Amino acid sequence: MRVYQCRFRRGAERTVAWIEARGAKVGAWVDLETLDDGGLWEVEAVFDAPLEDRALKEMQRLNRNSLSSLMKNVV
């Protein structure tokens, strides 16, 4: 399945996230489940570099493993 990185707005709030191609249309309203229960977000922009979902998962895994945890540095 293809996913697209999009910019979203909800009132004064803005965020960027990856979503399935079927919702990646400017003006569409989508539920970003991982953020909160505050309601739907409007797709403000769709960026031009789609990924296959498995490639995105691998990229996220690699990025998480390359960043040290803030909690590890708490004394």
DSSP file (Angstrom, degrees, kcal/mol; ACC not computed):
  #  RESIDUE AA STRUCTURE BP1 BP2  ACC     N-H-->O    O-->H-N    N-H-->O    O-->H-N    TCO  KAPPA ALPHA  PHI   PSI    X-CA   Y-CA   Z-CA
    1    1 A M              0   0    0      0, 0.0    52,-2.7     0, 0.0     2,-0.3   0.000 360.0 360.0 360.0 139.0    0.0    0.0    0.0
    2    2 A R  E     -A   52   0A   0     50,-0.2    19,-1.9    51,-0.1     2,-0.3  -0.635 360.0-166.6 -86.3 143.2    1.3    3.5   -0.8
    3    3 A V  E     -AB  51  20A   0     48,-3.0    48,-2.4    -2,-0.3     2,-0.4  -0.956   3.4-155.0-128.1 150.3    1.5    6.2    1.8
    4    4 A Y  E     - B   0  19A   0     15,-2.9    15,-2.6    -2,-0.3     2,-0.5  -0.944  19.0-123.5-124.6 144.2    2.0    9.9    1.4
    5    5 A Q  E     + B   0  18A   0     -2,-0.4    42,-2.7    13,-0.2     2,-0.3  -0.757  41.2 179.4 -84.1 131.7    3.4   12.5    3.8
    6    6 A C  E     -CB  46  17A   0     11,-3.1    11,-2.1    -2,-0.5     2,-0.4  -0.915  29.6-128.2-133.3 156.8    0.8   15.3    4.3
    7    7 A R  E     -CB  45  16A   0     38,-2.3    37,-3.3    -2,-0.3    38,-1.5  -0.901  32.5-168.2-103.7 137.1    0.4   18.5    6.2
    8    8 A F  E     -CB  43  15A   0      7,-3.2     7,-1.8    -2,-0.4     2,-0.3  -0.854  10.7-163.4-125.4 156.3   -2.7   18.8    8.3
    9    9 A R  E     +CB  42  14A   0     33,-2.0    33,-2.9    -2,-0.3     2,-0.3  -0.991  12.2 176.8-137.8 150.9   -4.6   21.5   10.1
   10   10 A R  E >  S- B   0  13A   0      3,-1.9     3,-2.0    -2,-0.3     2,-0.3  -0.789  72.8 -53.1-149.2 101.6   -7.3   21.6   12.8
   11   11 A G  T 3  S-     0   0    0      1,-0.3    -1,-0.1    -2,-0.3    30,-0.0  -0.514 124.0 -17.2  63.0-126.7   -8.2   25.1   13.9
   12   12 A A  T 3  S+     0   0    0     -2,-0.3    -1,-0.3    -3,-0.1     2,-0.2   0.537 118.3 101.1 -85.4  -7.6   -4.8   26.7   14.9
   13   13 A E  E <   -B   10   0A   0     -3,-2.0    -3,-1.9     2,-0.0     2,-0.3  -0.518  49.5-175.1 -81.2 145.9   -3.1   23.4   15.2
   14   14 A R  E     +B    9   0A   0     -5,-0.2     2,-0.3    -2,-0.2    -5,-0.2  -0.985   8.9 160.2-135.8 147.7   -0.8   22.1   12.4
   15   15 A T  E     -B    8   0A   0     -7,-1.8    -7,-3.2    -2,-0.3     2,-0.4  -0.973  28.4-133.7-156.4 168.2    1.0   18.7   12.0
   16   16 A V  E     +B    7   0A   0     -2,-0.3     2,-0.3    -9,-0.2    -9,-0.2  -0.990  33.9 153.3-127.6 137.4    2.7   16.5    9.4
   17   17 A A  E     -B    6   0A   0    -11,-2.1   -11,-3.1    -2,-0.4     2,-0.4  -0.978  42.6-106.3-156.4 163.8    2.1   12.8    9.2
   18   18 A W  E     +B    5   0A   0     -2,-0.3     2,-0.3   -13,-0.2   -13,-0.2  -0.836  42.3 172.2 -95.5 133.0    2.1    9.8    6.7
   19   19 A I  E     -B    4   0A   0    -15,-2.6   -15,-2.9    -2,-0.4     5,-0.1  -0.917  38.1 -81.2-136.7 164.8   -1.3    8.5    5.6
   20   20 A E  E >>  -B    3   0A   0     -2,-0.3     3,-1.5   -17,-0.2     4,-0.7  -0.264  43.0-113.4 -62.4 150.5   -2.7    6.0    3.1
   21   21 A A  G >4 S+     0   0    0    -19,-1.9     3,-1.0     1,-0.3    -1,-0.1   0.822 111.3  67.8 -56.0 -34.7   -3.1    7.2   -0.5
   22   22 A R  G 34 S+     0   0    0      1,-0.3    -1,-0.3   -20,-0.2   -19,-0.1   0.767 108.8  36.4 -63.2 -24.3   -6.9    7.0   -0.3
   23   23 A G  G <4 S+     0   0    0     -3,-1.5     2,-2.0     1,-0.1    -1,-0.3   0.479  88.7 102.1-102.0  -4.4   -7.0    9.9    2.2
   24   24 A A    <<  +     0   0    0     -3,-1.0     2,-0.4    -4,-0.7    -1,-0.1  -0.444  50.3 118.1 -85.4  68.5   -4.1   11.9    0.7
   25   25 A K  S >  S-     0   0    0     -2,-2.0     3,-2.6    20,-0.1    18,-0.3  -0.997  71.9-107.3-135.1 127.7   -6.2   14.6   -1.1
   26   26 A V  T 3  S+     0   0    0     -2,-0.4    18,-0.2     1,-0.3     3,-0.1  -0.287 107.8  22.8 -54.9 131.1   -6.1   18.3   -0.3
   27   27 A G  T 3  S+     0   0    0     16,-2.9    -1,-0.3     1,-0.4    17,-0.1   0.222  91.9 128.9  94.7 -13.6   -9.3   19.2    1.5
   28   28 A A    <   -     0   0    0     -3,-2.6    15,-3.0    -5,-0.2     2,-0.5  -0.399  54.4-134.2 -71.7 152.4  -10.1   15.7    2.7
   29   29 A W  E     +D   42   0A   0     13,-0.2     2,-0.3    -3,-0.1    13,-0.2  -0.945  30.7 176.1-110.2 127.2  -10.8   15.3    6.4
   30   30 A V  E     -D   41   0A   0     11,-3.0    11,-3.3    -2,-0.5     2,-0.6  -0.898  32.1-121.3-132.5 158.1   -9.1   12.4    8.2
   31   31 A D        -     0   0    0     -2,-0.3     2,-1.1     9,-0.2     9,-0.1  -0.893  17.0-158.8 -99.0 117.2   -8.7   10.9   11.6
   32   32 A L    >>  -     0   0    0     -2,-0.6     3,-1.8     7,-0.4     4,-0.9  -0.763  12.0-172.4 -96.1  88.4   -5.1   10.8   12.8
   33   33 A E  T 34 S+     0   0    0     -2,-1.1    -1,-0.2     1,-0.3    -2,-0.0   0.770  74.5  58.2 -56.8 -34.6   -5.5    8.1   15.4
   34   34 A T  T 34 S+     0   0    0      1,-0.2    -1,-0.3    -3,-0.1     3,-0.1   0.647 102.5  55.7 -76.6 -12.5   -2.1    8.3   17.0
   35   35 A L  T <4 S-     0   0    0     -3,-1.8     2,-0.3     1,-0.3    -2,-0.2   0.965 112.0 -68.2 -85.7 -56.7   -2.4   12.0   17.9
   36   36 A D     <  -     0   0    0     -4,-0.9    -1,-0.3     3,-0.1     3,-0.2  -0.958  39.3 -89.1-176.5-173.2   -5.5   12.3   20.1
   37   37 A D  S    S+     0   0    0     -2,-0.3     3,-0.1     1,-0.2    -4,-0.1   0.080  81.0 115.8-105.3  21.2   -9.3   12.2   20.2
   38   38 A G  S    S-     0   0    0      1,-0.2     2,-0.2     0, 0.0    -1,-0.2   0.439  79.3 -98.0 -77.8   0.4   -9.8   15.8   19.3
   39   39 A G        -     0   0    0     -3,-0.2    -7,-0.4    -7,-0.1    -1,-0.2  -0.655  59.6 -24.0 116.1-173.5  -11.5   15.3   16.0
   40   40 A L        -     0   0    0     -2,-0.2     2,-0.4    -9,-0.1    -9,-0.2  -0.359  49.6-141.0 -79.2 154.8  -10.7   15.2   12.3
   41   41 A W  E     - D   0  30A   0    -11,-3.3   -11,-3.0    -2,-0.1     2,-0.4  -0.907  14.2-129.6-113.3 142.4   -7.8   16.9   10.6
   42   42 A E  E     -CD   9  29A   0    -33,-2.9   -33,-2.0    -2,-0.4     2,-0.6  -0.785  22.3-121.8 -91.9 133.7   -8.0   18.6    7.2
   43   43 A V  E     +C    8   0A   0    -15,-3.0   -16,-2.9    -2,-0.4   -35,-0.2  -0.651  34.1 174.7 -74.7 118.3   -5.4   17.7    4.6
   44   44 A E  E     +     0   0A   0    -37,-3.3     2,-0.3    -2,-0.6   -36,-0.2   0.772  63.7   3.0 -96.0 -33.1   -3.7   21.0    3.7
   45   45 A A  E     -C    7   0A   0    -38,-1.5   -38,-2.3   -20,-0.1     2,-0.5  -0.989  55.7-149.3-154.7 147.4   -0.9   19.7    1.5
   46   46 A V  E     -C    6   0A   0     -2,-0.3   -40,-0.2   -40,-0.2     2,-0.1  -0.988  24.3-137.3-119.4 123.2    0.2   16.3    0.0
   47   47 A F        -     0   0    0    -42,-2.7   -42,-0.2    -2,-0.5    -2,-0.0  -0.477  15.5-121.1 -84.8 155.9    4.0   16.0   -0.7
   48   48 A D  S    S+     0   0    0      1,-0.2    -1,-0.1    -2,-0.1   -44,-0.0   0.255  86.3  81.3 -84.9   9.3    5.3   14.4   -3.9
   49   49 A A        -     0   0    0    -44,-0.1   -44,-0.2     2,-0.0    -1,-0.2  -0.710  59.8-172.6-120.6  82.2    7.3   11.4   -2.6
   50   50 A P        -     0   0    0      0, 0.0     2,-0.3     0, 0.0   -46,-0.2  -0.301   4.6-159.7 -69.9 157.4    5.1    8.4   -1.8
   51   51 A L  E     -A    3   0A   0    -48,-2.4   -48,-3.0   -50,-0.0     2,-0.3  -0.932  25.3-107.2-129.3 156.2    6.5    5.4   -0.1
   52   52 A E  E >>  -A    2   0A   0     -2,-0.3     4,-2.0   -50,-0.2     3,-0.7  -0.642  38.6-117.5 -74.7 144.9    5.3    1.8    0.2
   53   53 A D  H 3> S+     0   0    0    -52,-2.7     4,-2.4    -2,-0.3     5,-0.2   0.845 114.4  53.7 -57.7 -36.0    4.1    1.2    3.8
   54   54 A R  H 3> S+     0   0    0      2,-0.2     4,-1.9     1,-0.2    -1,-0.3   0.855 107.5  51.3 -68.8 -32.4    6.8   -1.4    4.5
   55   55 A A  H <> S+     0   0    0     -3,-0.7     4,-2.4     2,-0.2    -2,-0.2   0.888 110.1  49.9 -68.5 -39.1    9.5    1.1    3.4
   56   56 A L  H  X S+     0   0    0     -4,-2.0     4,-2.7     2,-0.2     5,-0.2   0.923 109.5  50.7 -63.8 -44.6    8.1    3.7    5.7
   57   57 A K  H  X S+     0   0    0     -4,-2.4     4,-2.1     1,-0.2    -2,-0.2   0.900 111.9  47.6 -60.7 -40.6    8.0    1.2    8.6
   58   58 A E  H  X S+     0   0    0     -4,-1.9     4,-2.5     2,-0.2    -1,-0.2   0.911 111.4  50.2 -66.6 -42.8   11.6    0.3    8.0
   59   59 A M  H  X S+     0   0    0     -4,-2.4     4,-2.4     1,-0.2    -2,-0.2   0.910 111.6  48.4 -61.6 -42.7   12.7    3.9    7.8
   60   60 A Q  H  X S+     0   0    0     -4,-2.7     4,-2.3     2,-0.2    -1,-0.2   0.890 110.8  51.3 -65.0 -39.3   10.9    4.7   11.1
   61   61 A R  H  X S+     0   0    0     -4,-2.1     4,-2.0    -5,-0.2    -2,-0.2   0.929 111.7  46.5 -63.1 -45.4   12.6    1.7   12.7
   62   62 A L  H  X S+     0   0    0     -4,-2.5     4,-1.2     1,-0.2    -2,-0.2   0.900 112.5  50.1 -64.4 -41.5   16.0    2.8   11.6
   63   63 A N  H  X S+     0   0    0     -4,-2.4     4,-0.8     1,-0.2     3,-0.3   0.908 110.4  49.4 -65.2 -42.0   15.4    6.4   12.7
   64   64 A R  H >< S+     0   0    0     -4,-2.3     3,-0.6     1,-0.2    -1,-0.2   0.898 111.2  49.7 -64.2 -39.9   14.2    5.4   16.1
   65   65 A N  H 3< S+     0   0    0     -4,-2.0    -1,-0.2     1,-0.2    -2,-0.2   0.724 108.0  54.1 -73.0 -20.7   17.2    3.1   16.6
   66   66 A S  H 3< S+     0   0    0     -4,-1.2     2,-0.5    -3,-0.3    -1,-0.2   0.618  96.2  76.8 -89.0 -12.0   19.7    5.9   15.6
   67   67 A L  S << S-     0   0    0     -4,-0.8     2,-0.1    -3,-0.6     3,-0.0  -0.842  80.0-128.8-102.4 131.6   18.4    8.4   18.1
   68   68 A S        -     0   0    0     -2,-0.5     2,-0.2     1,-0.1    -2,-0.1  -0.477  31.2-107.8 -73.9 149.7   19.4    8.2   21.8
   69   69 A S     >  -     0   0    0      1,-0.1     4,-0.6    -2,-0.1     3,-0.5  -0.544  12.8-138.6 -76.6 138.8   16.5    8.3   24.2
   70   70 A L  T >4 S+     0   0    0     -2,-0.2     3,-1.1     1,-0.2     4,-0.3   0.864 104.6  60.2 -62.6 -35.3   16.2   11.5   26.3
   71   71 A M  G >4 S+     0   0    0      1,-0.3     3,-1.1     2,-0.2    -1,-0.2   0.811  94.9  61.8 -65.7 -28.5   15.4    9.3   29.3
   72   72 A K  G 34 S+     0   0    0     -3,-0.5    -1,-0.3     1,-0.2    -2,-0.2   0.771 103.6  51.3 -66.7 -24.4   18.8    7.6   29.0
   73   73 A N  G << S+     0   0    0     -3,-1.1     2,-0.4    -4,-0.6    -1,-0.2   0.420  82.1 110.5 -95.6   1.3   20.5   11.0   29.6
   74   74 A V    <         0   0    0     -3,-1.1    -3,-0.0    -4,-0.3    -4,-0.0  -0.621 360.0 360.0 -78.4 132.2   18.5   11.9   32.7
   75   75 A V              0   0    0     -2,-0.4    -1,-0.1     0, 0.0    -4,-0.0   0.411 360.0 360.0-101.0 360.0   20.7   11.8   35.9
